[in-house]
Amino acid sequence: MDLVHEKLAKTLCTQPSVILGLEQKLEKATGKKGIMEKIIEENEVLVKKTLEELGLDRATAKAGDVYQSLITRIEHLDSYLYDFLNKPDLSQMSGVCGKLCEVAFSLNKPKSGFFIKKEKAIEMLEKFPPQNLLNHFGYKTAGELIEKEGFSSVVSALRFTQDSKWMHEFFNKAYSDLAPSDFEEREVELKILETKWLDVAEKFLEKKYHNVSHLKEFGVIFVIPLEIDTKGETLRMFTLILHYLNEVPFYSKLFKKFSQQENFSLKLQSLLRGDVPEGPAQDNAVRIVQRYLAKDDKNDFRLLEPHINPEAEHWYGAEGDLVKLSSLPRANGNAFGYWQELDFVGDFFENELVSFDLIDLVMSLVKKGEIKYLYHQQEALWNKIFIEYLGREKLNQLVEENIIGGFINL
């Protein structure tokens, strides 16, 4: 083992022996040599280049200065995006989304997807009534609720109005007998909810909520119309939208694929839960981690072993879409152009890891530095290792083929 393995291990919060063992397995599988060194060299080049652009000296830069300089760059980007999107006022955009949706779809307009039919969704909700919503609006049936309040608004609101007990029962029972015939091809919808849903959300939620989320199985991406009043919120919201415009088609493709196979409903539920195998990996197997486990437990043992994260690939796609923004009329040249190549980049200053990943930085900005996010960069770095050995296209193919089993055999 050498400094390369130690540096990667320190960045990924694992042991050098883990990195060395992975290198040996991937070299044997692909015949490629020197990949770990290449990744460290590329990281160093990008760190140095970025610091020079920020006016910092690599040899003397301190962690706080590097972090703050990156955050200042994100603040400028956020402010520019806010103006570019015509200063979006979400409270006025439920009827006509305007520049926000127009630009998002110009950067990434997904093909039609494979989603649960609306009439089937109503049938499911009639069987398992969302009582909180019905009581709030005074409706007697789910059919009436959806007719009056709109399909996408109602299914979106399930996320923040129904308690976890109802959600688990609805998912475990209503989804257990879904068949391919209950699905149809239709467009992905980006929905800005009406302002009245703010009152509904406030009534049922105890903590501050994320204002962008999605429902893979219904093909809906929704935005709760919070006031944009914090630095970084425009950029966070827009990158989340782009992220879901990559993620929803990824899962829709899998829904359609598994509709031709046995145990469709079981596979569907596994995908929607984001199942990650809990047992140990076999010697030549690499775990697929469908979600950010660090949100629940940063010490989860599955994060300390070699793994592949499809989420990081959806973010890579979103950052690539953001790059396209630079070529649109009125866009500011390359202002958005180099963040995609920094997704895996991070380094230690005064023995403190600083992430150069756009998503980590914008999430940290919105949290006003109370939390300094690192896990998007770390997950992108795990993916980077496998991409350098296998290629991005091959890696994504292997993920699609093995996502239900949860392991890829090298």
C-alpha positions as CSV (number, residue, x, y, z in Angstrom):
1,M,0.0,0.0,0.0
2,D,1.1,3.6,-0.7
3,L,0.0,7.2,-0.4
4,V,-2.6,6.7,-3.2
5,H,-4.5,4.0,-1.3
6,E,-4.2,6.0,1.9
7,K,-5.5,9.2,0.3
8,L,-8.5,7.5,-1.3
9,A,-9.2,5.5,1.9
10,K,-9.1,8.7,4.0
11,T,-11.4,10.5,1.6
12,L,-13.9,7.6,1.5
13,C,-13.7,7.0,5.3
14,T,-12.5,3.4,4.8
15,Q,-9.3,1.4,5.2
16,P,-6.4,1.5,2.7
17,S,-6.6,-2.3,2.6
18,V,-10.1,-2.0,1.2
19,I,-8.9,0.2,-1.6
20,L,-6.0,-2.1,-2.3
21,G,-8.3,-5.1,-2.4
22,L,-10.7,-3.4,-4.8
23,E,-7.8,-2.4,-7.0
24,Q,-6.6,-5.9,-7.3
25,K,-10.0,-7.3,-8.1
26,L,-10.7,-4.6,-10.8
27,E,-7.2,-5.0,-12.3
28,K,-7.8,-8.7,-12.6
29,A,-11.3,-8.2,-14.1
30,T,-10.3,-5.5,-16.6
31,G,-6.5,-5.8,-17.1
32,K,-6.2,-2.0,-16.5
33,K,-3.4,-0.7,-14.3
34,G,-2.6,2.5,-12.5
35,I,-6.2,3.7,-12.3
36,M,-6.1,4.7,-8.6
37,E,-3.1,6.8,-9.3
38,K,-4.8,8.4,-12.3
39,I,-7.8,9.3,-10.1
40,I,-5.7,10.9,-7.5
41,E,-3.7,12.9,-10.1
42,E,-6.9,14.1,-11.8
43,N,-8.3,15.2,-8.4
44,E,-5.1,17.1,-7.7
45,V,-5.2,18.8,-11.1
46,L,-8.8,19.9,-10.7
47,V,-8.3,21.0,-7.1
48,K,-5.3,23.1,-8.1
49,K,-7.1,24.6,-11.1
50,T,-10.2,25.5,-9.1
51,L,-8.1,27.1,-6.3
52,E,-6.2,29.2,-8.8
53,E,-9.6,30.4,-10.2
54,L,-10.6,31.3,-6.7
55,G,-7.3,33.1,-6.1
56,L,-6.0,30.7,-3.5
57,D,-2.6,29.1,-3.2
58,R,-2.7,25.3,-3.0
59,A,0.2,25.1,-0.6
60,T,-1.1,27.6,1.9
61,A,-4.9,27.4,1.6
62,K,-6.8,26.7,4.8
63,A,-10.0,24.6,4.9
64,G,-12.2,27.5,6.0
65,D,-11.0,29.8,3.2
66,V,-11.4,27.1,0.5
67,Y,-14.9,26.3,1.7
68,Q,-16.0,29.9,1.9
69,S,-14.5,30.7,-1.5
70,L,-16.5,27.8,-3.0
71,I,-19.6,28.9,-1.2
72,T,-19.2,32.4,-2.5
73,R,-19.0,31.0,-6.0
74,I,-22.2,29.1,-5.4
75,E,-23.9,32.2,-4.1
76,H,-23.1,34.1,-7.3
77,L,-24.3,31.1,-9.4
78,D,-27.5,31.0,-7.4
79,S,-28.1,34.7,-7.7
80,Y,-27.5,34.6,-11.5
81,L,-29.8,31.6,-11.9
82,Y,-32.6,33.4,-9.9
83,D,-32.4,36.3,-12.3
84,F,-32.1,34.0,-15.4
85,L,-35.3,32.2,-14.4
86,N,-37.1,35.6,-14.1
87,K,-37.0,35.7,-10.3
88,P,-39.5,32.8,-9.8
89,D,-42.4,33.4,-7.5
90,L,-43.6,29.9,-6.8
91,S,-46.9,31.2,-5.3
92,Q,-47.9,32.5,-8.8
93,M,-46.8,29.5,-10.8
94,S,-49.3,26.7,-10.2
95,G,-51.3,27.6,-13.3
96,V,-48.4,28.6,-15.6
97,C,-45.0,27.4,-14.5
98,G,-43.2,29.7,-16.8
99,K,-39.5,30.1,-17.2
100,L,-38.6,27.5,-14.5
101,C,-40.3,24.6,-16.2
102,E,-39.5,25.9,-19.7
103,V,-35.8,26.0,-19.0
104,A,-35.8,22.6,-17.1
105,F,-37.5,20.9,-20.0
106,S,-35.3,22.6,-22.6
107,L,-32.3,21.1,-20.8
108,N,-33.8,17.6,-20.3
109,K,-37.2,16.6,-21.7
110,P,-37.8,13.0,-20.8
111,K,-39.5,10.6,-23.2
112,S,-42.9,9.3,-22.1
113,G,-42.6,6.9,-19.2
114,F,-44.3,3.8,-17.8
115,F,-46.5,4.9,-14.9
116,I,-49.5,3.8,-12.8
117,K,-52.8,4.6,-14.6
118,K,-54.7,7.5,-13.0
119,E,-57.9,5.5,-12.7
120,K,-55.9,2.7,-11.0
121,A,-54.5,5.2,-8.5
122,I,-58.0,6.4,-7.7
123,E,-59.1,2.8,-7.2
124,M,-56.1,2.2,-4.8
125,L,-57.0,5.4,-2.8
126,E,-60.7,4.4,-2.7
127,K,-59.6,1.1,-1.0
128,F,-57.2,2.9,1.3
129,P,-58.7,6.4,1.9
130,P,-56.2,9.2,2.7
131,Q,-58.3,10.3,5.6
132,N,-56.2,13.3,6.5
133,L,-56.7,14.8,3.1
134,L,-60.4,13.9,2.9
135,N,-61.0,15.5,6.3
136,H,-59.1,18.6,5.5
137,F,-61.1,19.3,2.4
138,G,-64.4,17.8,3.5
139,Y,-64.6,15.3,0.7
140,K,-66.2,11.9,1.1
141,T,-64.3,9.9,-1.5
142,A,-60.9,9.8,-3.1
143,G,-62.5,10.1,-6.5
144,E,-64.1,13.4,-5.5
145,L,-60.9,14.6,-3.9
146,I,-58.9,14.0,-7.1
147,E,-61.7,15.4,-9.4
148,K,-61.8,18.6,-7.4
149,E,-58.1,19.1,-6.4
150,G,-56.3,17.4,-9.3
151,F,-54.5,14.1,-9.7
152,S,-50.9,15.3,-9.5
153,S,-51.6,17.6,-6.5
154,V,-53.3,14.9,-4.5
155,V,-50.8,12.1,-5.1
156,S,-48.0,14.6,-4.3
157,A,-49.7,15.7,-1.1
158,L,-49.8,12.1,0.1
159,R,-46.1,12.5,0.9
160,F,-46.6,15.3,3.4
161,T,-50.1,14.8,4.7
162,Q,-50.5,11.1,5.6
163,D,-48.7,9.6,8.5
164,S,-46.1,6.9,8.2
165,K,-48.5,4.2,9.4
166,W,-50.9,4.9,6.6
167,M,-48.1,5.3,4.0
168,H,-46.6,1.9,5.0
169,E,-50.0,0.1,4.8
170,F,-50.9,1.8,1.5
171,F,-47.6,0.8,0.0
172,N,-47.4,-2.7,1.4
173,K,-51.0,-3.6,0.5
174,A,-52.2,-1.5,-2.4
175,Y,-48.9,-2.0,-4.4
176,S,-48.7,-5.7,-3.7
177,D,-51.0,-6.8,-6.5
178,L,-50.1,-4.2,-9.1
179,A,-49.9,-5.7,-12.6
180,P,-48.3,-4.4,-15.8
181,S,-51.8,-3.8,-17.1
182,D,-52.2,-1.2,-14.4
183,F,-49.5,0.9,-16.1
184,E,-49.6,3.2,-19.1
185,E,-47.3,5.4,-21.2
186,R,-47.6,9.1,-20.4
187,E,-45.5,12.2,-20.1
188,V,-43.5,13.1,-17.0
189,E,-45.2,16.0,-15.2
190,L,-43.5,18.8,-13.4
191,K,-46.0,20.4,-11.1
192,I,-45.9,23.5,-9.0
193,L,-48.5,23.0,-6.3
194,E,-51.1,25.6,-5.5
195,T,-50.4,27.8,-2.5
196,K,-53.2,26.2,-0.5
197,W,-51.1,23.2,-0.2
198,L,-48.7,25.2,2.0
199,D,-51.4,25.4,4.7
200,V,-52.0,21.6,4.3
201,A,-48.3,20.9,4.6
202,E,-48.0,23.2,7.7
203,K,-50.9,21.4,9.3
204,F,-49.4,17.9,9.0
205,L,-45.6,18.4,9.0
206,E,-43.6,18.9,12.2
207,K,-40.3,19.8,10.5
208,K,-39.2,22.1,7.7
209,Y,-39.8,20.2,4.5
210,H,-37.9,19.8,1.3
211,N,-39.9,21.7,-1.3
212,V,-39.0,19.5,-4.3
213,S,-39.8,15.7,-4.4
214,H,-41.2,13.1,-6.8
215,L,-43.3,10.0,-7.2
216,K,-41.5,7.6,-9.6
217,E,-44.5,5.4,-10.0
218,F,-46.8,8.2,-11.1
219,G,-44.3,10.2,-13.1
220,V,-44.8,13.3,-11.1
221,I,-42.1,15.8,-9.9
222,F,-43.6,18.4,-7.6
223,V,-42.6,21.7,-6.0
224,I,-44.1,23.0,-2.8
225,P,-44.5,26.8,-3.4
226,L,-42.3,28.0,-0.5
227,E,-41.0,31.6,-0.7
228,I,-37.5,31.7,-2.1
229,D,-35.8,33.7,0.7
230,T,-32.5,31.9,1.4
231,K,-29.3,32.0,-0.5
232,G,-28.9,28.8,-2.5
233,E,-32.6,27.9,-2.6
234,T,-33.0,28.6,-6.3
235,L,-30.0,26.5,-7.3
236,R,-31.0,23.7,-4.9
237,M,-34.5,23.6,-6.3
238,F,-33.5,23.7,-9.9
239,T,-30.8,21.1,-9.6
240,L,-33.2,18.8,-7.7
241,I,-35.7,19.2,-10.5
242,L,-33.0,18.3,-13.0
243,H,-32.0,15.4,-10.8
244,Y,-35.5,14.0,-10.8
245,L,-35.8,14.5,-14.6
246,N,-32.9,12.0,-14.8
247,E,-34.0,9.7,-12.0
248,V,-37.7,9.3,-12.9
249,P,-36.9,8.0,-16.5
250,F,-34.3,5.6,-15.1
251,Y,-36.8,3.9,-12.9
252,S,-39.6,4.1,-15.5
253,K,-37.3,2.1,-17.8
254,L,-36.9,-0.5,-15.1
255,F,-40.7,-0.6,-14.5
256,K,-41.2,-1.4,-18.1
257,K,-38.4,-3.9,-18.3
258,F,-39.7,-5.8,-15.2
259,S,-43.3,-5.7,-16.6
260,Q,-42.2,-8.4,-19.0
261,Q,-40.9,-10.6,-16.1
262,E,-42.3,-12.7,-13.3
263,N,-42.9,-11.1,-9.8
264,F,-43.5,-7.7,-11.3
265,S,-45.1,-6.2,-8.1
266,L,-42.3,-7.5,-5.9
267,K,-39.7,-5.9,-8.1
268,L,-41.6,-2.7,-8.3
269,Q,-41.9,-2.4,-4.6
270,S,-38.2,-3.2,-4.2
271,L,-37.3,-0.4,-6.6
272,L,-39.6,2.1,-4.9
273,R,-38.2,1.2,-1.4
274,G,-34.7,1.6,-2.7
275,D,-33.7,-1.7,-1.3
276,V,-30.0,-2.1,-0.4
277,P,-28.9,-5.7,0.7
278,E,-27.9,-5.8,4.3
279,G,-25.8,-9.0,4.4
280,P,-22.1,-9.1,3.6
281,A,-20.9,-9.0,0.0
282,Q,-19.3,-12.1,-1.5
283,D,-15.6,-11.9,-2.5
284,N,-16.1,-10.6,-6.0
285,A,-19.4,-8.8,-5.6
286,V,-20.0,-5.1,-5.3
287,R,-23.0,-3.8,-3.6
288,I,-25.5,-1.4,-5.4
289,V,-26.6,1.3,-2.9
290,Q,-29.7,2.9,-4.4
291,R,-30.0,5.7,-1.8
292,Y,-27.8,7.9,0.3
293,L,-27.4,5.8,3.4
294,A,-25.3,8.5,5.1
295,K,-28.5,10.5,5.6
296,D,-29.6,7.9,8.1
297,D,-26.3,6.7,9.4
298,K,-22.9,8.0,8.2
299,N,-21.3,5.0,9.9
300,D,-23.4,2.4,8.0
301,F,-20.9,-0.4,7.2
302,R,-22.2,-0.6,3.6
303,L,-20.7,2.9,3.0
304,L,-17.3,1.8,4.1
305,E,-17.0,-1.0,1.5
306,P,-16.7,-0.6,-2.2
307,H,-20.1,0.2,-3.7
308,I,-21.9,1.8,-6.7
309,N,-24.6,4.4,-6.2
310,P,-27.1,5.1,-9.0
311,E,-28.1,8.4,-7.2
312,A,-24.7,9.8,-7.9
313,E,-25.2,9.1,-11.6
314,H,-28.5,10.9,-11.6
315,W,-26.7,13.9,-10.0
316,Y,-24.0,13.6,-12.7
317,G,-26.7,13.8,-15.3
318,A,-28.3,16.8,-13.6
319,E,-24.9,18.6,-13.5
320,G,-24.5,17.8,-17.2
321,D,-27.9,19.3,-17.9
322,L,-26.8,22.4,-16.0
323,V,-23.8,22.6,-18.3
324,K,-26.2,23.0,-21.2
325,L,-27.6,26.1,-19.6
326,S,-24.4,28.0,-20.5
327,S,-25.3,27.8,-24.2
328,L,-28.8,29.2,-23.8
329,P,-29.6,32.8,-24.8
330,R,-28.8,35.3,-22.0
331,A,-26.8,32.6,-20.1
332,N,-23.4,33.7,-18.8
333,G,-20.9,31.8,-20.9
334,N,-19.4,29.0,-18.8
335,A,-20.8,30.0,-15.4
336,F,-22.4,26.6,-15.1
337,G,-19.9,24.7,-17.2
338,Y,-17.3,23.1,-15.0
339,W,-19.2,21.7,-12.0
340,Q,-19.9,18.3,-13.6
341,E,-16.3,17.4,-13.7
342,L,-15.9,18.3,-10.0
343,D,-18.5,15.9,-8.8
344,F,-15.9,13.4,-7.3
345,V,-13.4,16.1,-6.3
346,G,-12.4,16.8,-2.7
347,D,-9.2,17.3,-0.7
348,F,-7.8,17.8,2.7
349,F,-6.8,21.2,4.1
350,E,-5.5,21.3,7.6
351,N,-6.6,17.6,7.8
352,E,-10.2,18.7,7.0
353,L,-12.0,17.3,3.9
354,V,-13.6,19.9,1.7
355,S,-16.0,18.8,-1.0
356,F,-15.9,20.6,-4.4
357,D,-19.1,18.8,-5.4
358,L,-21.8,21.3,-6.5
359,I,-24.6,19.5,-4.7
360,D,-22.7,19.2,-1.4
361,L,-22.0,22.9,-1.6
362,V,-25.4,24.2,-2.5
363,M,-27.0,22.0,0.2
364,S,-24.5,23.4,2.7
365,L,-25.2,26.9,1.6
366,V,-29.0,26.5,2.2
367,K,-28.2,25.1,5.6
368,K,-26.1,28.2,6.2
369,G,-23.0,26.1,7.0
370,E,-24.7,24.3,10.0
371,I,-24.0,21.1,8.0
372,K,-21.1,20.8,5.6
373,Y,-22.2,18.1,3.3
374,L,-19.6,15.6,2.0
375,Y,-21.5,12.5,1.0
376,H,-22.4,13.5,-2.6
377,Q,-18.7,13.8,-3.4
378,Q,-17.8,10.6,-1.6
379,E,-20.5,8.6,-3.5
380,A,-19.4,10.2,-6.8
381,L,-15.8,9.1,-6.0
382,W,-16.8,5.5,-5.4
383,N,-18.6,5.6,-8.8
384,K,-15.6,7.3,-10.4
385,I,-13.4,4.3,-9.5
386,F,-15.7,1.8,-11.2
387,I,-16.2,4.1,-14.2
388,E,-12.5,4.4,-14.8
389,Y,-12.2,0.6,-14.9
390,L,-15.5,-0.3,-16.6
391,G,-16.7,2.8,-18.4
392,R,-19.8,4.8,-17.5
393,E,-22.1,3.1,-20.0
394,K,-21.1,-0.4,-18.9
395,L,-21.5,0.5,-15.3
396,N,-25.0,1.8,-15.8
397,Q,-25.9,-1.3,-17.8
398,L,-24.6,-3.5,-14.9
399,V,-26.6,-1.5,-12.4
400,E,-29.8,-2.0,-14.4
401,E,-29.2,-5.7,-14.8
402,N,-28.5,-6.3,-11.2
403,I,-30.4,-3.7,-9.2
404,I,-33.0,-6.1,-7.8
405,G,-30.4,-8.6,-6.6
406,G,-28.3,-5.7,-5.2
407,F,-24.9,-6.9,-6.2
408,I,-22.7,-6.8,-9.3
409,N,-20.2,-9.7,-9.8
410,L,-16.9,-8.5,-11.1
